[in-house]
Each structure stands twice: as structure tokens, then as C-alpha cells.
Amino acid sequence: MRNTRFGFFLLIFTAVVLGSCSKFAKLQKEGTLEQKYEAALQYYKKADYYHAGLLFEEITPLLNGKDARQAELAQFYNAYCNFKQANYNMAQFLFKNFYETFQRSEYAQEALYMHAYSLYKDSPNSNLDQANTLTAIGALQDFINTYPESAFREESTQLILELRDKLEKKAYDKAKLYYKTSEANIANYRSAVVAINNYQKDFPSSKYNEELAFLRVDAQYNLAKLSFVEKQKERYQDVSKYYLAFLDKYPNSKYLRQAERYYESTVKELGVIVEAEKALKDKKPSDAGKLSTPSSTQN
């Protein structure tokens, strides 16, 4: 009995769907421009953005030069149809095109905001390339600059902060990746230090800076330790510099004890290097040449 009832409802549902499709297909094929416009509005009001979008996309170029108001609304609603269906890249393009075409429209400000918001929605996860994120930040800032008193200003500012957090996380992950892979290649220790230095310049208030400041001491220490003799002094001196900067900014850090161990070892190594340099100076010129270490441009 239950299966019979389910089959009955399924049959009715199928008939309704097929009837609707047939009706829509007939409208597309035989409907007038006005009929398609009115039908598109009805589909839109019912949140049927797929069918509304199909009709708006078809009639928009046909309305240009005929009914200015209908042409304006068709373009605006078509942009929203794409947005509602998560076609964000197309939506941002259509909203921007609407803004540039109808700058005096009552919807112009909203369209420019939705252009930026669509770009925000199209921004990828932090582990992917962030070119779109930068574009979205630029669009949101342009909107704020264009409409500083807009009701969308506060939300736009918040969206920019969210996108910057994503860029921050991307840069953090990149710096950590260099650090995690450093044991495989001494060049990665160098890259880790450079990435952390750049990160601190770009994100001076980041919540990750304490951890990265410690990792910079760690990476620089290991870089110095693995370097050729003639480069160790300068690199150990950088360990001391990074440690003192870390201590000054994070005196109560949970990483402090480990950083102190790197510093203490660095002081000892520098002492050994200074003694070796002093001994080398005391040697005769003929003997000193025998003790020189081959230089390397790669380490």
C-alpha cells in the first residue's frame, strides 16, 4: 500500500515537472518579448533563478533600445540570478557591467557592491593561489572609496579584514612549509628566514608572529650550524640579533626557553670562531694560507 501511494505521488510529481518544462519550452519558442520579460520576473520572485536567468539572458540584448527600464532591470536581475546560483565569476562581471552602463540607476551602488561581494565569494581557500583574493580586496576598497557613506561600508570593511586574514594564513603556511622542509635542504633554512622576515613586514600585528619569531631563531641557528666556516660568524650574529628581538617583544613566550638554548649555543660558537680568528692572525703568513677554508657561494 505504501509503495503504491509513493508511486502515485511520484507519477504526479513527474507529470507536473514535465508540464512545467513543456510550458517553459513553449514560452521560449513562441513567447513574445513582453511575455518572456513578465515570466522572468515571476520566476525570479519565486526564487527560480535558473529559469529566470535563462529568460533574462535571452531578452536582455533584445530590450536595449526599446524599453530602457526593462533593459535596466533585466540586466540587474540577471546578475542576481547568476549570484544566487553561485556563478560568482559571471555575477561579478554582470554587476560591474550594469554599474558601468547604468551609473545613474538607483541600483548602481548596490551593483558595485555586489560586484565586489561576488569577487569575495569567489575567493579560494587559503591553500590555493590568492590572486582572486587580492582582486576582491581591491574591489571592496574601490567601493568604499566611491561610496564612503554607503550602508554597505561597514560590511565591506569586515569582508576586507576576512580576506586579509586569508592572505595572512597563506603567508604563514608558506613560511611554515619552508621551515618544515628545511632538514632536506639548507637552502630552505635561508628561505624560511626570508619568508618570516617578509611576513613580519606584511603582517606586523599577526597572531602568528610570536611563533614565527621563534622559528626564525631556530631556522637561522640551523642555517649557521650547517654553513661553511667562513659564513658562520655572520649567520650566528644574526641568530643573536633575532633572539634579542624575540626576547624584547615576547619576554614571557612559551618558546623562550628553547630560544635561550639556541642563543647560549650561539654565544659559544661565536666564542670559538673569535678564538680561531685570533689564532689565525698570530700564525705566520705562510702558515695562515695552509689553514684557509675553501669558500662556497652556495652555502
C-alpha atoms as a printed R data frame, in Angstrom:
    type eleno elety resid chain resno       x      y       z
1   ATOM     1    CA   MET     A     1   0.000  0.000   0.000
2   ATOM     2    CA   ARG     A     2   2.816  2.362   0.940
3   ATOM     3    CA   ASN     A     3   4.684  1.625  -2.291
4   ATOM     4    CA   THR     A     4   1.502  2.210  -4.296
5   ATOM     5    CA   ARG     A     5   0.988  5.597  -2.636
6   ATOM     6    CA   PHE     A     6   4.612  6.574  -3.237
7   ATOM     7    CA   GLY     A     7   4.316  5.572  -6.887
8   ATOM     8    CA   PHE     A     8   1.174  7.657  -7.244
9   ATOM     9    CA   PHE     A     9   2.827 10.795  -5.836
10  ATOM    10    CA   LEU     A    10   5.908 10.195  -7.978
11  ATOM    11    CA   LEU     A    11   3.709  9.972 -11.043
12  ATOM    12    CA   ILE     A    12   2.000 13.265 -10.190
13  ATOM    13    CA   PHE     A    13   5.332 14.971  -9.481
14  ATOM    14    CA   THR     A    14   6.767 13.765 -12.780
15  ATOM    15    CA   ALA     A    15   3.708 14.988 -14.652
16  ATOM    16    CA   VAL     A    16   3.966 18.417 -13.045
17  ATOM    17    CA   VAL     A    17   7.683 18.695 -13.838
18  ATOM    18    CA   LEU     A    18   7.209 17.629 -17.438
19  ATOM    19    CA   GLY     A    19   4.283 20.005 -17.792
20  ATOM    20    CA   SER     A    20   6.348 22.872 -16.411
21  ATOM    21    CA   CYS     A    21   9.248 22.071 -18.731
22  ATOM    22    CA   SER     A    22   6.896 21.879 -21.690
23  ATOM    23    CA   LYS     A    23   5.336 25.193 -20.726
24  ATOM    24    CA   PHE     A    24   8.732 26.855 -20.364
25  ATOM    25    CA   ALA     A    25   9.973 25.419 -23.643
26  ATOM    26    CA   LYS     A    26   6.873 26.723 -25.400
27  ATOM    27    CA   LEU     A    27   7.401 30.161 -23.833
28  ATOM    28    CA   GLN     A    28  10.993 30.237 -25.043
29  ATOM    29    CA   LYS     A    29   9.981 29.216 -28.544
30  ATOM    30    CA   GLU     A    30   6.738 31.122 -29.083
31  ATOM    31    CA   GLY     A    31   6.514 33.804 -26.363
32  ATOM    32    CA   THR     A    32   6.714 37.499 -27.135
33  ATOM    33    CA   LEU     A    33   9.395 39.710 -25.680
34  ATOM    34    CA   GLU     A    34   6.895 41.131 -23.159
35  ATOM    35    CA   GLN     A    35   5.657 37.672 -22.170
36  ATOM    36    CA   LYS     A    36   9.195 36.459 -21.579
37  ATOM    37    CA   TYR     A    37  10.018 39.542 -19.523
38  ATOM    38    CA   GLU     A    38   6.942 39.122 -17.299
39  ATOM    39    CA   ALA     A    39   7.580 35.384 -16.945
40  ATOM    40    CA   ALA     A    40  11.193 36.046 -15.991
41  ATOM    41    CA   LEU     A    41  10.037 38.415 -13.237
42  ATOM    42    CA   GLN     A    42   7.623 35.777 -11.929
43  ATOM    43    CA   TYR     A    43  10.285 33.084 -11.924
44  ATOM    44    CA   TYR     A    44  12.605 35.485 -10.106
45  ATOM    45    CA   LYS     A    45  10.008 36.281  -7.429
46  ATOM    46    CA   LYS     A    46   9.512 32.547  -6.887
47  ATOM    47    CA   ALA     A    47  13.298 32.162  -6.434
48  ATOM    48    CA   ASP     A    48  13.502 30.010  -9.564
49  ATOM    49    CA   TYR     A    49  16.756 31.663 -10.585
50  ATOM    50    CA   TYR     A    50  17.606 29.051 -13.177
51  ATOM    51    CA   HIS     A    51  14.577 29.655 -15.425
52  ATOM    52    CA   ALA     A    52  14.569 33.382 -14.651
53  ATOM    53    CA   GLY     A    53  18.217 33.605 -15.643
54  ATOM    54    CA   LEU     A    54  17.646 31.791 -18.913
55  ATOM    55    CA   LEU     A    55  14.928 34.248 -19.881
56  ATOM    56    CA   PHE     A    56  16.758 37.380 -18.697
57  ATOM    57    CA   GLU     A    57  19.889 36.322 -20.563
58  ATOM    58    CA   GLU     A    58  17.854 35.815 -23.744
59  ATOM    59    CA   ILE     A    59  15.860 39.043 -23.657
60  ATOM    60    CA   THR     A    60  18.438 41.496 -22.274
61  ATOM    61    CA   PRO     A    61  20.077 42.307 -25.647
62  ATOM    62    CA   LEU     A    62  16.623 42.489 -27.263
63  ATOM    63    CA   LEU     A    63  15.404 45.096 -24.779
64  ATOM    64    CA   ASN     A    64  18.220 47.543 -25.477
65  ATOM    65    CA   GLY     A    65  16.859 50.464 -27.442
66  ATOM    66    CA   LYS     A    66  13.226 49.518 -26.748
67  ATOM    67    CA   ASP     A    67  12.315 49.825 -23.088
68  ATOM    68    CA   ALA     A    68  15.090 51.432 -21.019
69  ATOM    69    CA   ARG     A    69  13.562 50.498 -17.656
70  ATOM    70    CA   GLN     A    70  13.009 46.893 -18.622
71  ATOM    71    CA   ALA     A    71  16.528 46.658 -20.064
72  ATOM    72    CA   GLU     A    72  17.935 48.023 -16.795
73  ATOM    73    CA   LEU     A    73  16.001 45.615 -14.573
74  ATOM    74    CA   ALA     A    74  16.673 42.637 -16.828
75  ATOM    75    CA   GLN     A    75  20.424 43.173 -16.546
76  ATOM    76    CA   PHE     A    76  20.267 43.724 -12.797
77  ATOM    77    CA   TYR     A    77  18.140 40.648 -12.133
78  ATOM    78    CA   ASN     A    78  20.217 38.531 -14.487
79  ATOM    79    CA   ALA     A    79  23.307 39.378 -12.441
80  ATOM    80    CA   TYR     A    80  21.484 38.323  -9.284
81  ATOM    81    CA   CYS     A    81  20.298 35.090 -10.934
82  ATOM    82    CA   ASN     A    82  23.933 34.146 -11.514
83  ATOM    83    CA   PHE     A    83  24.886 35.150  -7.983
84  ATOM    84    CA   LYS     A    84  22.061 33.106  -6.456
85  ATOM    85    CA   GLN     A    85  23.243 30.069  -8.414
86  ATOM    86    CA   ALA     A    86  26.806 30.581  -7.138
87  ATOM    87    CA   ASN     A    87  28.089 31.574 -10.584
88  ATOM    88    CA   TYR     A    88  30.188 34.215  -8.840
89  ATOM    89    CA   ASN     A    89  32.657 34.949 -11.609
90  ATOM    90    CA   MET     A    90  29.860 35.629 -14.104
91  ATOM    91    CA   ALA     A    91  27.906 37.540 -11.450
92  ATOM    92    CA   GLN     A    92  30.783 39.920 -10.691
93  ATOM    93    CA   PHE     A    93  31.185 40.593 -14.409
94  ATOM    94    CA   LEU     A    94  27.450 41.287 -14.892
95  ATOM    95    CA   PHE     A    95  27.203 43.536 -11.824
96  ATOM    96    CA   LYS     A    96  30.238 45.521 -12.953
97  ATOM    97    CA   ASN     A    97  28.803 45.829 -16.460
98  ATOM    98    CA   PHE     A    98  25.493 47.023 -15.020
99  ATOM    99    CA   TYR     A    99  27.254 49.657 -12.899
100 ATOM   100    CA   GLU     A   100  29.212 50.971 -15.863
101 ATOM   101    CA   THR     A   101  26.108 51.025 -18.086
102 ATOM   102    CA   PHE     A   102  23.601 52.473 -15.575
103 ATOM   103    CA   GLN     A   103  25.660 54.693 -13.266
104 ATOM   104    CA   ARG     A   104  22.642 56.911 -12.595
105 ATOM   105    CA   SER     A   105  20.434 53.963 -11.675
106 ATOM   106    CA   GLU     A   106  19.012 53.632  -8.175
107 ATOM   107    CA   TYR     A   107  20.679 50.203  -8.183
108 ATOM   108    CA   ALA     A   108  24.138 51.439  -9.225
109 ATOM   109    CA   GLN     A   109  25.590 51.489  -5.703
110 ATOM   110    CA   GLU     A   110  24.209 48.051  -4.903
111 ATOM   111    CA   ALA     A   111  25.546 46.691  -8.187
112 ATOM   112    CA   LEU     A   112  29.074 47.943  -7.477
113 ATOM   113    CA   TYR     A   113  28.925 46.418  -4.005
114 ATOM   114    CA   MET     A   114  27.634 43.110  -5.390
115 ATOM   115    CA   HIS     A   115  30.459 43.133  -7.941
116 ATOM   116    CA   ALA     A   116  32.930 43.267  -5.049
117 ATOM   117    CA   TYR     A   117  30.922 40.837  -2.934
118 ATOM   118    CA   SER     A   118  30.801 38.312  -5.782
119 ATOM   119    CA   LEU     A   119  34.597 38.523  -6.007
120 ATOM   120    CA   TYR     A   120  34.746 37.945  -2.258
121 ATOM   121    CA   LYS     A   121  32.579 34.839  -2.636
122 ATOM   122    CA   ASP     A   122  34.842 33.628  -5.457
123 ATOM   123    CA   SER     A   123  37.974 33.936  -3.325
124 ATOM   124    CA   PRO     A   124  39.617 30.484  -2.937
125 ATOM   125    CA   ASN     A   125  40.743 28.701   0.226
126 ATOM   126    CA   SER     A   126  43.994 29.930   1.766
127 ATOM   127    CA   ASN     A   127  45.964 26.921   0.491
128 ATOM   128    CA   LEU     A   128  45.311 27.964  -3.126
129 ATOM   129    CA   ASP     A   129  46.600 30.845  -5.247
130 ATOM   130    CA   GLN     A   130  45.331 34.137  -3.800
131 ATOM   131    CA   ALA     A   131  45.257 36.327  -6.929
132 ATOM   132    CA   ASN     A   132  41.439 36.434  -6.774
133 ATOM   133    CA   THR     A   133  41.589 37.395  -3.114
134 ATOM   134    CA   LEU     A   134  43.755 40.412  -3.929
135 ATOM   135    CA   THR     A   135  41.314 41.380  -6.691
136 ATOM   136    CA   ALA     A   136  38.399 41.137  -4.248
137 ATOM   137    CA   ILE     A   137  40.189 43.325  -1.681
138 ATOM   138    CA   GLY     A   138  40.861 45.932  -4.358
139 ATOM   139    CA   ALA     A   139  37.214 45.907  -5.488
140 ATOM   140    CA   LEU     A   140  35.887 46.263  -1.944
141 ATOM   141    CA   GLN     A   141  38.280 49.141  -1.242
142 ATOM   142    CA   ASP     A   142  37.246 50.827  -4.500
143 ATOM   143    CA   PHE     A   143  33.617 50.538  -3.430
144 ATOM   144    CA   ILE     A   144  34.369 52.154  -0.045
145 ATOM   145    CA   ASN     A   145  36.264 54.954  -1.751
146 ATOM   146    CA   THR     A   146  33.434 55.518  -4.244
147 ATOM   147    CA   TYR     A   147  30.631 55.387  -1.657
148 ATOM   148    CA   PRO     A   148  32.186 56.311   1.716
149 ATOM   149    CA   GLU     A   149  28.754 56.916   3.288
150 ATOM   150    CA   SER     A   150  27.188 53.713   1.972
151 ATOM   151    CA   ALA     A   151  25.179 51.362   4.177
152 ATOM   152    CA   PHE     A   152  27.440 48.626   2.788
153 ATOM   153    CA   ARG     A   153  30.603 50.320   4.071
154 ATOM   154    CA   GLU     A   154  30.834 48.503   7.405
155 ATOM   155    CA   GLU     A   155  30.231 45.112   5.838
156 ATOM   156    CA   SER     A   156  32.763 45.855   3.095
157 ATOM   157    CA   THR     A   157  35.369 46.718   5.722
158 ATOM   158    CA   GLN     A   158  34.681 43.451   7.523
159 ATOM   159    CA   LEU     A   159  34.992 41.488   4.290
160 ATOM   160    CA   ILE     A   160  38.368 43.104   3.603
161 ATOM   161    CA   LEU     A   161  39.566 42.020   7.054
162 ATOM   162    CA   GLU     A   162  38.425 38.463   6.376
163 ATOM   163    CA   LEU     A   163  40.257 38.393   3.055
164 ATOM   164    CA   ARG     A   164  43.411 39.804   4.635
165 ATOM   165    CA   ASP     A   165  43.217 37.054   7.252
166 ATOM   166    CA   LYS     A   166  43.224 34.588   4.363
167 ATOM   167    CA   LEU     A   167  46.330 36.201   2.859
168 ATOM   168    CA   GLU     A   168  47.916 36.150   6.303
169 ATOM   169    CA   LYS     A   169  47.203 32.428   6.682
170 ATOM   170    CA   LYS     A   170  48.590 31.755   3.197
171 ATOM   171    CA   ALA     A   171  51.844 33.569   4.024
172 ATOM   172    CA   TYR     A   172  52.060 31.822   7.403
173 ATOM   173    CA   ASP     A   173  51.631 28.390   5.814
174 ATOM   174    CA   LYS     A   174  54.312 29.246   3.249
175 ATOM   175    CA   ALA     A   175  56.797 30.264   5.946
176 ATOM   176    CA   LYS     A   176  55.999 27.132   7.972
177 ATOM   177    CA   LEU     A   177  56.392 24.948   4.882
178 ATOM   178    CA   TYR     A   178  59.934 26.224   4.324
179 ATOM   179    CA   TYR     A   179  60.716 25.548   7.976
180 ATOM   180    CA   LYS     A   180  59.222 22.038   7.961
181 ATOM   181    CA   THR     A   181  61.226 21.050   4.871
182 ATOM   182    CA   SER     A   182  64.464 22.724   5.983
183 ATOM   183    CA   GLU     A   183  66.156 19.497   7.074
184 ATOM   184    CA   ALA     A   184  66.099 18.280   3.493
185 ATOM   185    CA   ASN     A   185  67.914 21.311   2.079
186 ATOM   186    CA   ILE     A   186  69.998 24.059   3.675
187 ATOM   187    CA   ALA     A   187  68.528 26.499   1.150
188 ATOM   188    CA   ASN     A   188  65.160 26.018   2.819
189 ATOM   189    CA   TYR     A   189  66.552 27.383   6.100
190 ATOM   190    CA   ARG     A   190  67.507 30.530   4.209
191 ATOM   191    CA   SER     A   191  64.099 30.630   2.537
192 ATOM   192    CA   ALA     A   192  62.334 30.162   5.878
193 ATOM   193    CA   VAL     A   193  64.172 33.147   7.388
194 ATOM   194    CA   VAL     A   194  63.441 35.324   4.350
195 ATOM   195    CA   ALA     A   195  59.767 34.276   4.319
196 ATOM   196    CA   ILE     A   196  59.395 35.072   8.031
197 ATOM   197    CA   ASN     A   197  61.082 38.467   7.625
198 ATOM   198    CA   ASN     A   198  58.708 39.303   4.775
199 ATOM   199    CA   TYR     A   199  55.744 38.031   6.768
200 ATOM   200    CA   GLN     A   200  56.523 40.273   9.732
201 ATOM   201    CA   LYS     A   201  56.770 43.283   7.432
202 ATOM   202    CA   ASP     A   202  53.485 42.491   5.708
203 ATOM   203    CA   PHE     A   203  51.555 41.447   8.837
204 ATOM   204    CA   PRO     A   204  53.099 43.257  11.823
205 ATOM   205    CA   SER     A   205  50.067 42.609  14.036
206 ATOM   206    CA   SER     A   206  49.556 38.961  13.144
207 ATOM   207    CA   LYS     A   207  48.644 36.421  15.808
208 ATOM   208    CA   TYR     A   208  51.274 34.119  14.276
209 ATOM   209    CA   ASN     A   209  54.235 36.474  14.775
210 ATOM   210    CA   GLU     A   210  55.303 35.087  18.154
211 ATOM   211    CA   GLU     A   211  55.604 31.556  16.800
212 ATOM   212    CA   LEU     A   212  57.301 32.726  13.615
213 ATOM   213    CA   ALA     A   213  59.736 34.937  15.526
214 ATOM   214    CA   PHE     A   214  60.867 31.842  17.412
215 ATOM   215    CA   LEU     A   215  61.049 29.750  14.246
216 ATOM   216    CA   ARG     A   216  63.242 32.440  12.708
217 ATOM   217    CA   VAL     A   217  65.731 31.987  15.577
218 ATOM   218    CA   ASP     A   218  65.516 28.219  15.102
219 ATOM   219    CA   ALA     A   219  65.967 28.344  11.318
220 ATOM   220    CA   GLN     A   220  68.799 30.882  11.467
221 ATOM   221    CA   TYR     A   221  70.632 28.821  14.110
222 ATOM   222    CA   ASN     A   222  70.449 25.674  11.996
223 ATOM   223    CA   LEU     A   223  71.467 27.623   8.901
224 ATOM   224    CA   ALA     A   224  74.541 28.928  10.710
225 ATOM   225    CA   LYS     A   225  75.357 25.495  12.113
226 ATOM   226    CA   LEU     A   226  75.297 23.851   8.663
227 ATOM   227    CA   SER     A   227  77.155 26.670   6.866
228 ATOM   228    CA   PHE     A   228  80.755 26.722   5.731
229 ATOM   229    CA   VAL     A   229  83.172 28.158   8.278
230 ATOM   230    CA   GLU     A   230  83.699 31.488   6.524
231 ATOM   231    CA   LYS     A   231  79.931 32.216   6.660
232 ATOM   232    CA   GLN     A   232  79.211 31.017  10.177
233 ATOM   233    CA   LYS     A   233  80.223 34.139  12.074
234 ATOM   234    CA   GLU     A   234  77.802 36.449  10.251
235 ATOM   235    CA   ARG     A   235  74.992 33.904  10.434
236 ATOM   236    CA   TYR     A   236  75.480 33.247  14.140
237 ATOM   237    CA   GLN     A   237  75.442 37.004  14.699
238 ATOM   238    CA   ASP     A   238  72.040 37.054  13.008
239 ATOM   239    CA   VAL     A   239  70.882 34.353  15.442
240 ATOM   240    CA   SER     A   240  71.799 36.684  18.310
241 ATOM   241    CA   LYS     A   241  70.012 39.578  16.623
242 ATOM   242    CA   TYR     A   242  66.840 37.569  16.067
243 ATOM   243    CA   TYR     A   243  66.925 36.155  19.584
244 ATOM   244    CA   LEU     A   244  67.270 39.583  21.219
245 ATOM   245    CA   ALA     A   245  64.400 40.906  19.081
246 ATOM   246    CA   PHE     A   246  62.302 37.898  20.132
247 ATOM   247    CA   LEU     A   247  63.167 38.384  23.810
248 ATOM   248    CA   ASP     A   248  62.345 42.080  23.657
249 ATOM   249    CA   LYS     A   249  58.911 41.538  22.114
250 ATOM   250    CA   TYR     A   250  57.899 38.266  23.779
251 ATOM   251    CA   PRO     A   251  59.601 38.127  27.207
252 ATOM   252    CA   ASN     A   252  57.036 35.649  28.535
253 ATOM   253    CA   SER     A   253  56.760 33.457  25.455
254 ATOM   254    CA   LYS     A   254  56.241 29.715  25.785
255 ATOM   255    CA   TYR     A   255  59.062 29.365  23.245
256 ATOM   256    CA   LEU     A   256  61.543 31.401  25.308
257 ATOM   257    CA   ARG     A   257  63.440 28.526  26.948
258 ATOM   258    CA   GLN     A   258  64.150 26.833  23.624
259 ATOM   259    CA   ALA     A   259  65.182 30.159  22.083
260 ATOM   260    CA   GLU     A   260  67.570 30.702  25.017
261 ATOM   261    CA   ARG     A   261  69.241 27.361  24.301
262 ATOM   262    CA   TYR     A   262  69.858 28.407  20.701
263 ATOM   263    CA   TYR     A   263  71.260 31.725  21.938
264 ATOM   264    CA   GLU     A   264  73.542 30.116  24.523
265 ATOM   265    CA   SER     A   265  74.892 27.705  21.916
266 ATOM   266    CA   THR     A   266  75.335 30.612  19.505
267 ATOM   267    CA   VAL     A   267  77.393 32.579  22.047
268 ATOM   268    CA   LYS     A   268  79.676 29.563  22.492
269 ATOM   269    CA   GLU     A   269  80.077 29.080  18.751
270 ATOM   270    CA   LEU     A   270  80.902 32.754  18.241
271 ATOM   271    CA   GLY     A   271  83.493 32.478  21.007
272 ATOM   272    CA   VAL     A   272  85.124 29.560  19.219
273 ATOM   273    CA   ILE     A   273  85.111 31.462  15.933
274 ATOM   274    CA   VAL     A   274  86.673 34.554  17.514
275 ATOM   275    CA   GLU     A   275  89.426 32.431  19.108
276 ATOM   276    CA   ALA     A   276  90.085 30.715  15.776
277 ATOM   277    CA   GLU     A   277  90.339 34.093  14.027
278 ATOM   278    CA   LYS     A   278  92.728 35.340  16.683
279 ATOM   279    CA   ALA     A   279  94.894 32.242  16.376
280 ATOM   280    CA   LEU     A   280  94.934 32.583  12.609
281 ATOM   281    CA   LYS     A   281  96.196 36.164  12.867
282 ATOM   282    CA   ASP     A   282  99.015 35.036  15.162
283 ATOM   283    CA   LYS     A   283 100.199 32.481  12.631
284 ATOM   284    CA   LYS     A   284 102.917 33.283  10.144
285 ATOM   285    CA   PRO     A   285 101.595 34.411   6.734
286 ATOM   286    CA   SER     A   286 102.997 31.232   5.153
287 ATOM   287    CA   ASP     A   287 101.185 29.041   7.690
288 ATOM   288    CA   ALA     A   288  97.959 31.026   7.595
289 ATOM   289    CA   GLY     A   289  97.431 30.224   3.934
290 ATOM   290    CA   LYS     A   290  97.512 26.496   4.720
291 ATOM   291    CA   LEU     A   291  94.605 26.859   7.169
292 ATOM   292    CA   SER     A   292  92.203 28.696   4.877
293 ATOM   293    CA   THR     A   293  88.867 27.034   4.118
294 ATOM   294    CA   PRO     A   294  87.554 26.881   0.554
295 ATOM   295    CA   SER     A   295  84.678 29.315   0.111
296 ATOM   296    CA   SER     A   296  81.304 28.413  -1.321
297 ATOM   297    CA   THR     A   297  78.795 30.670  -2.963
298 ATOM   298    CA   GLN     A   298  76.003 28.170  -2.319
299 ATOM   299    CA   ASN     A   299  76.048 27.910   1.485
